[in-house]
Amino acid sequence: MNIYTTKEYKGYGDQNYYHNEYRMEGDEVVKYSCNRHKVFDGQESSWQEREKRMKAWKLNDPDMSEWLKKAI
């Protein structure tokens, strides 16, 4: 379940964008870094999307930020 999504921001290059997502997965909150970029395969351009798991917190973790605790 998605808890919060940051505003998309432009990365390096003309067609490269990033945003972060915070998701509830069982008893953890997981931060993902998401990326979408356009690739040309020789005939047409298409969007490719990737995501990378960055960090995770247990629900009672004292290191989790207050705003994230409130968003749960």
CHARMM-style PDB file with segment names, atoms N, HN, CA, C and O in Angstrom:
ATOM      1  N   MET     1       0.843  -1.170   0.000  1.00  0.00      PROA
ATOM      2  CA  MET     1       0.000   0.000   0.000  1.00  0.00      PROA
ATOM      3  C   MET     1       0.894   1.242   0.000  1.00  0.00      PROA
ATOM      4  O   MET     1       1.812   1.359   0.811  1.00  0.00      PROA
ATOM      5  N   ASN     2       0.615   2.151  -0.908  1.00  0.00      PROA
ATOM      6  HN  ASN     2      -0.131   2.056  -1.567  1.00  0.00      PROA
ATOM      7  CA  ASN     2       1.391   3.381  -1.017  1.00  0.00      PROA
ATOM      8  C   ASN     2       0.937   4.360   0.061  1.00  0.00      PROA
ATOM      9  O   ASN     2      -0.254   4.641   0.194  1.00  0.00      PROA
ATOM     10  N   ILE     3       1.902   4.880   0.834  1.00  0.00      PROA
ATOM     11  HN  ILE     3       2.869   4.652   0.726  1.00  0.00      PROA
ATOM     12  CA  ILE     3       1.610   5.841   1.898  1.00  0.00      PROA
ATOM     13  C   ILE     3       1.808   7.266   1.396  1.00  0.00      PROA
ATOM     14  O   ILE     3       0.975   8.138   1.643  1.00  0.00      PROA
ATOM     15  N   TYR     4       2.923   7.502   0.683  1.00  0.00      PROA
ATOM     16  HN  TYR     4       3.599   6.793   0.482  1.00  0.00      PROA
ATOM     17  CA  TYR     4       3.262   8.855   0.259  1.00  0.00      PROA
ATOM     18  C   TYR     4       4.136   8.789  -0.987  1.00  0.00      PROA
ATOM     19  O   TYR     4       4.998   7.917  -1.099  1.00  0.00      PROA
ATOM     20  N   THR     5       3.916   9.705  -1.921  1.00  0.00      PROA
ATOM     21  HN  THR     5       3.216  10.413  -1.831  1.00  0.00      PROA
ATOM     22  CA  THR     5       4.731   9.833  -3.127  1.00  0.00      PROA
ATOM     23  C   THR     5       5.230  11.272  -3.215  1.00  0.00      PROA
ATOM     24  O   THR     5       4.446  12.215  -3.107  1.00  0.00      PROA
ATOM     25  N   THR     6       6.537  11.436  -3.411  1.00  0.00      PROA
ATOM     26  HN  THR     6       7.174  10.670  -3.499  1.00  0.00      PROA
ATOM     27  CA  THR     6       7.096  12.781  -3.537  1.00  0.00      PROA
ATOM     28  C   THR     6       6.814  13.332  -4.931  1.00  0.00      PROA
ATOM     29  O   THR     6       6.440  12.596  -5.845  1.00  0.00      PROA
ATOM     30  N   LYS     7       6.997  14.619  -5.070  1.00  0.00      PROA
ATOM     31  HN  LYS     7       7.301  15.217  -4.328  1.00  0.00      PROA
ATOM     32  CA  LYS     7       6.843  15.268  -6.362  1.00  0.00      PROA
ATOM     33  C   LYS     7       7.962  14.787  -7.280  1.00  0.00      PROA
ATOM     34  O   LYS     7       9.106  14.642  -6.852  1.00  0.00      PROA
ATOM     35  N   GLU     8       7.629  14.546  -8.530  1.00  0.00      PROA
ATOM     36  HN  GLU     8       6.699  14.664  -8.878  1.00  0.00      PROA
ATOM     37  CA  GLU     8       8.626  14.088  -9.493  1.00  0.00      PROA
ATOM     38  C   GLU     8       9.601  15.217  -9.812  1.00  0.00      PROA
ATOM     39  O   GLU     8       9.204  16.372  -9.966  1.00  0.00      PROA
ATOM     40  N   TYR     9      10.879  14.868  -9.908  1.00  0.00      PROA
ATOM     41  HN  TYR     9      11.202  13.930  -9.783  1.00  0.00      PROA
ATOM     42  CA  TYR     9      11.898  15.856 -10.252  1.00  0.00      PROA
ATOM     43  C   TYR     9      12.746  15.343 -11.405  1.00  0.00      PROA
ATOM     44  O   TYR     9      12.882  14.139 -11.621  1.00  0.00      PROA
ATOM     45  N   LYS    10      13.310  16.297 -12.139  1.00  0.00      PROA
ATOM     46  HN  LYS    10      13.199  17.275 -11.964  1.00  0.00      PROA
ATOM     47  CA  LYS    10      14.078  15.983 -13.335  1.00  0.00      PROA
ATOM     48  C   LYS    10      15.480  15.526 -12.957  1.00  0.00      PROA
ATOM     49  O   LYS    10      16.134  16.129 -12.106  1.00  0.00      PROA
ATOM     50  N   GLY    11      15.929  14.466 -13.591  1.00  0.00      PROA
ATOM     51  HN  GLY    11      15.398  13.976 -14.283  1.00  0.00      PROA
ATOM     52  CA  GLY    11      17.274  13.958 -13.379  1.00  0.00      PROA
ATOM     53  C   GLY    11      18.200  14.463 -14.474  1.00  0.00      PROA
ATOM     54  O   GLY    11      17.912  15.460 -15.136  1.00  0.00      PROA
ATOM     55  N   TYR    12      19.303  13.770 -14.657  1.00  0.00      PROA
ATOM     56  HN  TYR    12      19.536  12.960 -14.119  1.00  0.00      PROA
ATOM     57  CA  TYR    12      20.251  14.123 -15.701  1.00  0.00      PROA
ATOM     58  C   TYR    12      19.682  13.745 -17.054  1.00  0.00      PROA
ATOM     59  O   TYR    12      19.100  12.670 -17.204  1.00  0.00      PROA
ATOM     60  N   GLY    13      19.840  14.604 -18.030  1.00  0.00      PROA
ATOM     61  HN  GLY    13      20.313  15.477 -17.909  1.00  0.00      PROA
ATOM     62  CA  GLY    13      19.317  14.346 -19.365  1.00  0.00      PROA
ATOM     63  C   GLY    13      17.937  14.949 -19.537  1.00  0.00      PROA
ATOM     64  O   GLY    13      17.311  15.393 -18.575  1.00  0.00      PROA
ATOM     65  N   ASP    14      17.472  14.958 -20.778  1.00  0.00      PROA
ATOM     66  HN  ASP    14      17.980  14.597 -21.560  1.00  0.00      PROA
ATOM     67  CA  ASP    14      16.200  15.592 -21.101  1.00  0.00      PROA
ATOM     68  C   ASP    14      14.991  14.776 -20.677  1.00  0.00      PROA
ATOM     69  O   ASP    14      13.970  15.349 -20.297  1.00  0.00      PROA
ATOM     70  N   GLN    15      15.079  13.467 -20.733  1.00  0.00      PROA
ATOM     71  HN  GLN    15      15.909  13.002 -21.042  1.00  0.00      PROA
ATOM     72  CA  GLN    15      13.910  12.628 -20.486  1.00  0.00      PROA
ATOM     73  C   GLN    15      14.207  11.607 -19.392  1.00  0.00      PROA
ATOM     74  O   GLN    15      14.141  10.398 -19.614  1.00  0.00      PROA
ATOM     75  N   ASN    16      14.532  12.114 -18.221  1.00  0.00      PROA
ATOM     76  HN  ASN    16      14.586  13.096 -18.041  1.00  0.00      PROA
ATOM     77  CA  ASN    16      14.909  11.287 -17.092  1.00  0.00      PROA
ATOM     78  C   ASN    16      14.281  11.890 -15.838  1.00  0.00      PROA
ATOM     79  O   ASN    16      14.612  13.018 -15.472  1.00  0.00      PROA
ATOM     80  N   TYR    17      13.386  11.166 -15.174  1.00  0.00      PROA
ATOM     81  HN  TYR    17      13.117  10.250 -15.471  1.00  0.00      PROA
ATOM     82  CA  TYR    17      12.641  11.705 -14.040  1.00  0.00      PROA
ATOM     83  C   TYR    17      12.694  10.751 -12.848  1.00  0.00      PROA
ATOM     84  O   TYR    17      12.751   9.532 -13.016  1.00  0.00      PROA
ATOM     85  N   TYR    18      12.675  11.319 -11.646  1.00  0.00      PROA
ATOM     86  HN  TYR    18      12.629  12.309 -11.509  1.00  0.00      PROA
ATOM     87  CA  TYR    18      12.747  10.553 -10.404  1.00  0.00      PROA
ATOM     88  C   TYR    18      11.665  10.993  -9.434  1.00  0.00      PROA
ATOM     89  O   TYR    18      11.194  12.130  -9.487  1.00  0.00      PROA
ATOM     90  N   HSD    19      11.278  10.096  -8.559  1.00  0.00      PROA
ATOM     91  HN  HSD    19      11.660   9.173  -8.516  1.00  0.00      PROA
ATOM     92  CA  HSD    19      10.462  10.418  -7.387  1.00  0.00      PROA
ATOM     93  C   HSD    19      10.651   9.297  -6.365  1.00  0.00      PROA
ATOM     94  O   HSD    19      11.151   8.223  -6.698  1.00  0.00      PROA
ATOM     95  N   ASN    20      10.252   9.554  -5.128  1.00  0.00      PROA
ATOM     96  HN  ASN    20       9.846  10.427  -4.858  1.00  0.00      PROA
ATOM     97  CA  ASN    20      10.346   8.558  -4.067  1.00  0.00      PROA
ATOM     98  C   ASN    20       8.947   8.134  -3.654  1.00  0.00      PROA
ATOM     99  O   ASN    20       8.010   8.933  -3.672  1.00  0.00      PROA
ATOM    100  N   GLU    21       8.819   6.876  -3.284  1.00  0.00      PROA
ATOM    101  HN  GLU    21       9.580   6.228  -3.269  1.00  0.00      PROA
ATOM    102  CA  GLU    21       7.554   6.352  -2.775  1.00  0.00      PROA
ATOM    103  C   GLU    21       7.803   5.677  -1.446  1.00  0.00      PROA
ATOM    104  O   GLU    21       8.807   4.989  -1.263  1.00  0.00      PROA
ATOM    105  N   TYR    22       6.883   5.878  -0.520  1.00  0.00      PROA
ATOM    106  HN  TYR    22       6.068   6.437  -0.669  1.00  0.00      PROA
ATOM    107  CA  TYR    22       6.923   5.223   0.779  1.00  0.00      PROA
ATOM    108  C   TYR    22       5.738   4.276   0.831  1.00  0.00      PROA
ATOM    109  O   TYR    22       4.593   4.695   0.666  1.00  0.00      PROA
ATOM    110  N   ARG    23       6.013   2.998   1.060  1.00  0.00      PROA
ATOM    111  HN  ARG    23       6.944   2.657   1.194  1.00  0.00      PROA
ATOM    112  CA  ARG    23       4.974   1.974   1.008  1.00  0.00      PROA
ATOM    113  C   ARG    23       4.948   1.137   2.284  1.00  0.00      PROA
ATOM    114  O   ARG    23       5.982   0.868   2.896  1.00  0.00      PROA
ATOM    115  N   MET    24       3.750   0.738   2.662  1.00  0.00      PROA
ATOM    116  HN  MET    24       2.911   0.956   2.164  1.00  0.00      PROA
ATOM    117  CA  MET    24       3.570  -0.166   3.785  1.00  0.00      PROA
ATOM    118  C   MET    24       3.637  -1.592   3.238  1.00  0.00      PROA
ATOM    119  O   MET    24       2.865  -1.969   2.356  1.00  0.00      PROA
ATOM    120  N   GLU    25       4.572  -2.375   3.776  1.00  0.00      PROA
ATOM    121  HN  GLU    25       5.199  -2.069   4.493  1.00  0.00      PROA
ATOM    122  CA  GLU    25       4.722  -3.771   3.372  1.00  0.00      PROA
ATOM    123  C   GLU    25       4.773  -4.617   4.642  1.00  0.00      PROA
ATOM    124  O   GLU    25       5.823  -4.750   5.271  1.00  0.00      PROA
ATOM    125  N   GLY    26       3.638  -5.181   5.006  1.00  0.00      PROA
ATOM    126  HN  GLY    26       2.785  -5.074   4.496  1.00  0.00      PROA
ATOM    127  CA  GLY    26       3.562  -5.955   6.239  1.00  0.00      PROA
ATOM    128  C   GLY    26       3.719  -5.040   7.433  1.00  0.00      PROA
ATOM    129  O   GLY    26       2.932  -4.108   7.600  1.00  0.00      PROA
ATOM    130  N   ASP    27       4.722  -5.283   8.272  1.00  0.00      PROA
ATOM    131  HN  ASP    27       5.362  -6.039   8.136  1.00  0.00      PROA
ATOM    132  CA  ASP    27       4.961  -4.436   9.450  1.00  0.00      PROA
ATOM    133  C   ASP    27       6.140  -3.493   9.233  1.00  0.00      PROA
ATOM    134  O   ASP    27       6.787  -3.064  10.188  1.00  0.00      PROA
ATOM    135  N   GLU    28       6.414  -3.172   7.964  1.00  0.00      PROA
ATOM    136  HN  GLU    28       5.889  -3.520   7.187  1.00  0.00      PROA
ATOM    137  CA  GLU    28       7.510  -2.263   7.619  1.00  0.00      PROA
ATOM    138  C   GLU    28       7.021  -1.140   6.717  1.00  0.00      PROA
ATOM    139  O   GLU    28       6.061  -1.297   5.963  1.00  0.00      PROA
ATOM    140  N   VAL    29       7.703  -0.002   6.814  1.00  0.00      PROA
ATOM    141  HN  VAL    29       8.483   0.126   7.427  1.00  0.00      PROA
ATOM    142  CA  VAL    29       7.535   1.083   5.850  1.00  0.00      PROA
ATOM    143  C   VAL    29       8.812   1.097   5.021  1.00  0.00      PROA
ATOM    144  O   VAL    29       9.914   1.178   5.563  1.00  0.00      PROA
ATOM    145  N   VAL    30       8.653   1.017   3.701  1.00  0.00      PROA
ATOM    146  HN  VAL    30       7.758   0.951   3.261  1.00  0.00      PROA
ATOM    147  CA  VAL    30       9.797   0.900   2.797  1.00  0.00      PROA
ATOM    148  C   VAL    30       9.841   2.114   1.871  1.00  0.00      PROA
ATOM    149  O   VAL    30       8.823   2.519   1.309  1.00  0.00      PROA
ATOM    150  N   LYS    31      11.043   2.690   1.722  1.00  0.00      PROA
ATOM    151  HN  LYS    31      11.869   2.361   2.178  1.00  0.00      PROA
ATOM    152  CA  LYS    31      11.259   3.812   0.802  1.00  0.00      PROA
ATOM    153  C   LYS    31      11.838   3.263  -0.493  1.00  0.00      PROA
ATOM    154  O   LYS    31      12.826   2.529  -0.483  1.00  0.00      PROA
ATOM    155  N   TYR    32      11.202   3.632  -1.621  1.00  0.00      PROA
ATOM    156  HN  TYR    32      10.399   4.228  -1.628  1.00  0.00      PROA
ATOM    157  CA  TYR    32      11.683   3.247  -2.949  1.00  0.00      PROA
ATOM    158  C   TYR    32      12.060   4.490  -3.728  1.00  0.00      PROA
ATOM    159  O   TYR    32      11.363   5.503  -3.670  1.00  0.00      PROA
ATOM    160  N   SER    33      13.163   4.414  -4.458  1.00  0.00      PROA
ATOM    161  HN  SER    33      13.730   3.591  -4.505  1.00  0.00      PROA
ATOM    162  CA  SER    33      13.541   5.445  -5.409  1.00  0.00      PROA
ATOM    163  C   SER    33      13.060   4.965  -6.771  1.00  0.00      PROA
ATOM    164  O   SER    33      13.462   3.897  -7.233  1.00  0.00      PROA
ATOM    165  N   CYS    34      12.204   5.746  -7.413  1.00  0.00      PROA
ATOM    166  HN  CYS    34      11.877   6.613  -7.038  1.00  0.00      PROA
ATOM    167  CA  CYS    34      11.604   5.352  -8.695  1.00  0.00      PROA
ATOM    168  C   CYS    34      12.143   6.250  -9.807  1.00  0.00      PROA
ATOM    169  O   CYS    34      12.351   7.447  -9.609  1.00  0.00      PROA
ATOM    170  N   ASN    35      12.362   5.662 -10.962  1.00  0.00      PROA
ATOM    171  HN  ASN    35      12.192   4.689 -11.123  1.00  0.00      PROA
ATOM    172  CA  ASN    35      12.934   6.372 -12.096  1.00  0.00      PROA
ATOM    173  C   ASN    35      12.186   5.980 -13.359  1.00  0.00      PROA
ATOM    174  O   ASN    35      11.840   4.815 -13.552  1.00  0.00      PROA
ATOM    175  N   ARG    36      11.942   6.959 -14.215  1.00  0.00      PROA
ATOM    176  HN  ARG    36      12.224   7.905 -14.059  1.00  0.00      PROA
ATOM    177  CA  ARG    36      11.416   6.662 -15.560  1.00  0.00      PROA
ATOM    178  C   ARG    36      12.252   7.460 -16.551  1.00  0.00      PROA
ATOM    179  O   ARG    36      12.590   8.620 -16.316  1.00  0.00      PROA
ATOM    180  N   HSD    37      12.574   6.815 -17.658  1.00  0.00      PROA
ATOM    181  HN  HSD    37      12.299   5.872 -17.849  1.00  0.00      PROA
ATOM    182  CA  HSD    37      13.360   7.490 -18.689  1.00  0.00      PROA
ATOM    183  C   HSD    37      12.983   6.928 -20.051  1.00  0.00      PROA
ATOM    184  O   HSD    37      12.500   5.801 -20.161  1.00  0.00      PROA
ATOM    185  N   LYS    38      13.208   7.719 -21.071  1.00  0.00      PROA
ATOM    186  HN  LYS    38      13.601   8.635 -20.981  1.00  0.00      PROA
ATOM    187  CA  LYS    38      12.866   7.344 -22.434  1.00  0.00      PROA
ATOM    188  C   LYS    38      14.070   6.722 -23.107  1.00  0.00      PROA
ATOM    189  O   LYS    38      15.189   7.220 -22.985  1.00  0.00      PROA
ATOM    190  N   VAL    39      13.835   5.628 -23.820  1.00  0.00      PROA
ATOM    191  HN  VAL    39      12.926   5.224 -23.920  1.00  0.00      PROA
ATOM    192  CA  VAL    39      14.894   4.968 -24.584  1.00  0.00      PROA
ATOM    193  C   VAL    39      14.429   4.826 -26.028  1.00  0.00      PROA
ATOM    194  O   VAL    39      13.241   4.668 -26.308  1.00  0.00      PROA
ATOM    195  N   PHE    40      15.383   4.888 -26.919  1.00  0.00      PROA
ATOM    196  HN  PHE    40      16.349   5.016 -26.692  1.00  0.00      PROA
ATOM    197  CA  PHE    40      15.106   4.741 -28.349  1.00  0.00      PROA
ATOM    198  C   PHE    40      15.664   3.398 -28.795  1.00  0.00      PROA
ATOM    199  O   PHE    40      16.857   3.135 -28.647  1.00  0.00      PROA
ATOM    200  N   ASP    41      14.799   2.548 -29.341  1.00  0.00      PROA
ATOM    201  HN  ASP    41      13.829   2.761 -29.461  1.00  0.00      PROA
ATOM    202  CA  ASP    41      15.214   1.199 -29.738  1.00  0.00      PROA
ATOM    203  C   ASP    41      15.583   1.098 -31.215  1.00  0.00      PROA
ATOM    204  O   ASP    41      15.723  -0.007 -31.739  1.00  0.00      PROA
ATOM    205  N   GLY    42      15.740   2.222 -31.887  1.00  0.00      PROA
ATOM    206  HN  GLY    42      15.626   3.120 -31.461  1.00  0.00      PROA
ATOM    207  CA  GLY    42      16.072   2.219 -33.303  1.00  0.00      PROA
ATOM    208  C   GLY    42      14.886   2.550 -34.175  1.00  0.00      PROA
ATOM    209  O   GLY    42      15.055   3.003 -35.307  1.00  0.00      PROA
ATOM    210  N   GLN    43      13.684   2.332 -33.667  1.00  0.00      PROA
ATOM    211  HN  GLN    43      13.546   1.964 -32.747  1.00  0.00      PROA
ATOM    212  CA  GLN    43      12.485   2.629 -34.430  1.00  0.00      PROA
ATOM    213  C   GLN    43      11.552   3.598 -33.710  1.00  0.00      PROA
ATOM    214  O   GLN    43      10.966   4.483 -34.334  1.00  0.00      PROA
ATOM    215  N   GLU    44      11.420   3.431 -32.415  1.00  0.00      PROA
ATOM    216  HN  GLU    44      11.896   2.713 -31.908  1.00  0.00      PROA
ATOM    217  CA  GLU    44      10.547   4.327 -31.668  1.00  0.00      PROA
ATOM    218  C   GLU    44      11.051   4.482 -30.238  1.00  0.00      PROA
ATOM    219  O   GLU    44      11.831   3.668 -29.742  1.00  0.00      PROA
ATOM    220  N   SER    45      10.590   5.543 -29.592  1.00  0.00      PROA
ATOM    221  HN  SER    45       9.957   6.204 -29.995  1.00  0.00      PROA
ATOM    222  CA  SER    45      10.955   5.792 -28.199  1.00  0.00      PROA
ATOM    223  C   SER    45       9.902   5.198 -27.278  1.00  0.00      PROA
ATOM    224  O   SER    45       8.709   5.224 -27.581  1.00  0.00      PROA
ATOM    225  N   SER    46      10.351   4.668 -26.162  1.00  0.00      PROA
ATOM    226  HN  SER    46      11.320   4.646 -25.915  1.00  0.00      PROA
ATOM    227  CA  SER    46       9.411   4.148 -25.167  1.00  0.00      PROA
ATOM    228  C   SER    46       9.939   4.464 -23.773  1.00  0.00      PROA
ATOM    229  O   SER    46      11.139   4.642 -23.570  1.00  0.00      PROA
ATOM    230  N   TRP    47       9.014   4.529 -22.821  1.00  0.00      PROA
ATOM    231  HN  TRP    47       8.039   4.384 -22.987  1.00  0.00      PROA
ATOM    232  CA  TRP    47       9.379   4.811 -21.440  1.00  0.00      PROA
ATOM    233  C   TRP    47       9.733   3.516 -20.728  1.00  0.00      PROA
ATOM    234  O   TRP    47       9.042   2.507 -20.873  1.00  0.00      PROA
ATOM    235  N   GLN    48      10.806   3.549 -19.965  1.00  0.00      PROA
ATOM    236  HN  GLN    48      11.368   4.369 -19.847  1.00  0.00      PROA
ATOM    237  CA  GLN    48      11.175   2.436 -19.100  1.00  0.00      PROA
ATOM    238  C   GLN    48      11.126   2.928 -17.666  1.00  0.00      PROA
ATOM    239  O   GLN    48      11.558   4.040 -17.365  1.00  0.00      PROA
ATOM    240  N   GLU    49      10.598   2.092 -16.785  1.00  0.00      PROA
ATOM    241  HN  GLU    49      10.247   1.189 -17.030  1.00  0.00      PROA
ATOM    242  CA  GLU    49      10.492   2.465 -15.387  1.00  0.00      PROA
ATOM    243  C   GLU    49      11.271   1.481 -14.533  1.00  0.00      PROA
ATOM    244  O   GLU    49      11.288   0.280 -14.802  1.00  0.00      PROA
ATOM    245  N   ARG    50      11.924   2.013 -13.489  1.00  0.00      PROA
ATOM    246  HN  ARG    50      11.910   2.989 -13.271  1.00  0.00      PROA
ATOM    247  CA  ARG    50      12.681   1.187 -12.551  1.00  0.00      PROA
ATOM    248  C   ARG    50      12.413   1.691 -11.147  1.00  0.00      PROA
ATOM    249  O   ARG    50      12.075   2.857 -10.942  1.00  0.00      PROA
ATOM    250  N   GLU    51      12.568   0.804 -10.193  1.00  0.00      PROA
ATOM    251  HN  GLU    51      12.842  -0.143 -10.359  1.00  0.00      PROA
ATOM    252  CA  GLU    51      12.491   1.213  -8.800  1.00  0.00      PROA
ATOM    253  C   GLU    51      13.511   0.427  -7.996  1.00  0.00      PROA
ATOM    254  O   GLU    51      13.821  -0.725  -8.298  1.00  0.00      PROA
ATOM    255  N   LYS    52      14.025   1.086  -6.960  1.00  0.00      PROA
ATOM    256  HN  LYS    52      13.773   2.022  -6.715  1.00  0.00      PROA
ATOM    257  CA  LYS    52      15.061   0.484  -6.127  1.00  0.00      PROA
ATOM    258  C   LYS    52      14.685   0.676  -4.665  1.00  0.00      PROA
ATOM    259  O   LYS    52      14.355   1.782  -4.238  1.00  0.00      PROA
ATOM    260  N   ARG    53      14.738  -0.402  -3.910  1.00  0.00      PROA
ATOM    261  HN  ARG    53      15.006  -1.300  -4.258  1.00  0.00      PROA
ATOM    262  CA  ARG    53      14.451  -0.334  -2.470  1.00  0.00      PROA
ATOM    263  C   ARG    53      15.623   0.368  -1.785  1.00  0.00      PROA
ATOM    264  O   ARG    53      16.767  -0.072  -1.900  1.00  0.00      PROA
ATOM    265  N   MET    54      15.337   1.459  -1.075  1.00  0.00      PROA
ATOM    266  HN  MET    54      14.408   1.817  -0.982  1.00  0.00      PROA
ATOM    267  CA  MET    54      16.393   2.270  -0.485  1.00  0.00      PROA
ATOM    268  C   MET    54      16.555   2.046   1.016  1.00  0.00      PROA
ATOM    269  O   MET    54      17.677   1.918   1.507  1.00  0.00      PROA
ATOM    270  N   LYS    55      15.443   1.999   1.742  1.00  0.00      PROA
ATOM    271  HN  LYS    55      14.532   2.103   1.343  1.00  0.00      PROA
ATOM    272  CA  LYS    55      15.510   1.912   3.194  1.00  0.00      PROA
ATOM    273  C   LYS    55      14.193   1.358   3.718  1.00  0.00      PROA
ATOM    274  O   LYS    55      13.154   1.484   3.071  1.00  0.00      PROA
ATOM    275  N   ALA    56      14.247   0.745   4.895  1.00  0.00      PROA
ATOM    276  HN  ALA    56      15.092   0.643   5.420  1.00  0.00      PROA
ATOM    277  CA  ALA    56      13.031   0.204   5.506  1.00  0.00      PROA
ATOM    278  C   ALA    56      13.068   0.451   7.008  1.00  0.00      PROA
ATOM    279  O   ALA    56      14.132   0.452   7.627  1.00  0.00      PROA
ATOM    280  N   TRP    57      11.883   0.662   7.583  1.00  0.00      PROA
ATOM    281  HN  TRP    57      11.019   0.662   7.080  1.00  0.00      PROA
ATOM    282  CA  TRP    57      11.735   0.874   9.020  1.00  0.00      PROA
ATOM    283  C   TRP    57      10.619  -0.030   9.533  1.00  0.00      PROA
ATOM    284  O   TRP    57       9.589  -0.176   8.875  1.00  0.00      PROA
ATOM    285  N   LYS    58      10.810  -0.626  10.681  1.00  0.00      PROA
ATOM    286  HN  LYS    58      11.647  -0.507  11.215  1.00  0.00      PROA
ATOM    287  CA  LYS    58       9.732  -1.324  11.377  1.00  0.00      PROA
ATOM    288  C   LYS    58       8.767  -0.259  11.896  1.00  0.00      PROA
ATOM    289  O   LYS    58       9.156   0.897  12.060  1.00  0.00      PROA
ATOM    290  N   LEU    59       7.514  -0.633  12.156  1.00  0.00      PROA
ATOM    291  HN  LEU    59       7.197  -1.572  12.024  1.00  0.00      PROA
ATOM    292  CA  LEU    59       6.515   0.341  12.595  1.00  0.00      PROA
ATOM    293  C   LEU    59       6.880   1.031  13.900  1.00  0.00      PROA
ATOM    294  O   LEU    59       6.509   2.186  14.105  1.00  0.00      PROA
ATOM    295  N   ASN    60       7.595   0.354  14.783  1.00  0.00      PROA
ATOM    296  HN  ASN    60       7.897  -0.585  14.617  1.00  0.00      PROA
ATOM    297  CA  ASN    60       7.965   0.963  16.063  1.00  0.00      PROA
ATOM    298  C   ASN    60       9.410   1.456  16.083  1.00  0.00      PROA
ATOM    299  O   ASN    60       9.966   1.683  17.158  1.00  0.00      PROA
ATOM    300  N   ASP    61      10.022   1.624  14.921  1.00  0.00      PROA
ATOM    301  HN  ASP    61       9.570   1.439  14.048  1.00  0.00      PROA
ATOM    302  CA  ASP    61      11.417   2.058  14.824  1.00  0.00      PROA
ATOM    303  C   ASP    61      11.555   3.522  15.250  1.00  0.00      PROA
ATOM    304  O   ASP    61      10.886   4.382  14.676  1.00  0.00      PROA
ATOM    305  N   PRO    62      12.405   3.832  16.242  1.00  0.00      PROA
ATOM    306  CA  PRO    62      12.573   5.226  16.680  1.00  0.00      PROA
ATOM    307  C   PRO    62      13.283   6.106  15.640  1.00  0.00      PROA
ATOM    308  O   PRO    62      13.231   7.333  15.733  1.00  0.00      PROA
ATOM    309  N   ASP    63      13.940   5.495  14.659  1.00  0.00      PROA
ATOM    310  HN  ASP    63      13.982   4.498  14.584  1.00  0.00      PROA
ATOM    311  CA  ASP    63      14.633   6.270  13.621  1.00  0.00      PROA
ATOM    312  C   ASP    63      13.697   6.757  12.515  1.00  0.00      PROA
ATOM    313  O   ASP    63      14.101   7.567  11.681  1.00  0.00      PROA
ATOM    314  N   MET    64      12.458   6.278  12.496  1.00  0.00      PROA
ATOM    315  HN  MET    64      12.129   5.620  13.174  1.00  0.00      PROA
ATOM    316  CA  MET    64      11.513   6.731  11.468  1.00  0.00      PROA
ATOM    317  C   MET    64      11.130   8.185  11.771  1.00  0.00      PROA
ATOM    318  O   MET    64      10.882   8.538  12.923  1.00  0.00      PROA
ATOM    319  N   SER    65      11.085   9.015  10.739  1.00  0.00      PROA
ATOM    320  HN  SER    65      11.287   8.727   9.803  1.00  0.00      PROA
ATOM    321  CA  SER    65      10.773  10.439  10.923  1.00  0.00      PROA
ATOM    322  C   SER    65       9.318  10.623  11.380  1.00  0.00      PROA
ATOM    323  O   SER    65       8.457   9.784  11.114  1.00  0.00      PROA
ATOM    324  N   GLU    66       9.072  11.728  12.064  1.00  0.00      PROA
ATOM    325  HN  GLU    66       9.771  12.410  12.280  1.00  0.00      PROA
ATOM    326  CA  GLU    66       7.745  12.006  12.619  1.00  0.00      PROA
ATOM    327  C   GLU    66       6.693  12.157  11.527  1.00  0.00      PROA
ATOM    328  O   GLU    66       5.576  11.662  11.677  1.00  0.00      PROA
ATOM    329  N   TRP    67       7.031  12.831  10.436  1.00  0.00      PROA
ATOM    330  HN  TRP    67       7.938  13.233  10.315  1.00  0.00      PROA
ATOM    331  CA  TRP    67       6.034  13.036   9.382  1.00  0.00      PROA
ATOM    332  C   TRP    67       5.613  11.712   8.771  1.00  0.00      PROA
ATOM    333  O   TRP    67       4.463  11.557   8.360  1.00  0.00      PROA
ATOM    334  N   LEU    68       6.536  10.751   8.707  1.00  0.00      PROA
ATOM    335  HN  LEU    68       7.470  10.877   9.041  1.00  0.00      PROA
ATOM    336  CA  LEU    68       6.207   9.449   8.147  1.00  0.00      PROA
ATOM    337  C   LEU    68       5.325   8.657   9.119  1.00  0.00      PROA
ATOM    338  O   LEU    68       4.407   7.956   8.693  1.00  0.00      PROA
ATOM    339  N   LYS    69       5.602   8.768  10.414  1.00  0.00      PROA
ATOM    340  HN  LYS    69       6.348   9.338  10.759  1.00  0.00      PROA
ATOM    341  CA  LYS    69       4.749   8.120  11.426  1.00  0.00      PROA
ATOM    342  C   LYS    69       3.329   8.653  11.351  1.00  0.00      PROA
ATOM    343  O   LYS    69       2.373   7.889  11.485  1.00  0.00      PROA
ATOM    344  N   LYS    70       3.181   9.963  11.137  1.00  0.00      PROA
ATOM    345  HN  LYS    70       3.958  10.583  11.028  1.00  0.00      PROA
ATOM    346  CA  LYS    70       1.854  10.573  11.057  1.00  0.00      PROA
ATOM    347  C   LYS    70       1.111  10.167   9.788  1.00  0.00      PROA
ATOM    348  O   LYS    70      -0.118  10.106   9.777  1.00  0.00      PROA
ATOM    349  N   ALA    71       1.866   9.888   8.707  1.00  0.00      PROA
ATOM    350  HN  ALA    71       2.865   9.938   8.716  1.00  0.00      PROA
ATOM    351  CA  ALA    71       1.256   9.508   7.432  1.00  0.00      PROA
ATOM    352  C   ALA    71       0.700   8.081   7.434  1.00  0.00      PROA
ATOM    353  O   ALA    71      -0.130   7.723   6.597  1.00  0.00      PROA
ATOM    354  N   ILE    72       1.169   7.281   8.382  1.00  0.00      PROA
ATOM    355  HN  ILE    72       1.842   7.572   9.061  1.00  0.00      PROA
ATOM    356  CA  ILE    72       0.735   5.868   8.443  1.00  0.00      PROA
ATOM    357  C   ILE    72      -0.681   5.757   8.863  1.00  0.00      PROA
ATOM    358  OT1 ILE    72      -1.209   4.650   8.967  1.00  0.00      PROA
TER     359      ILE     72
END
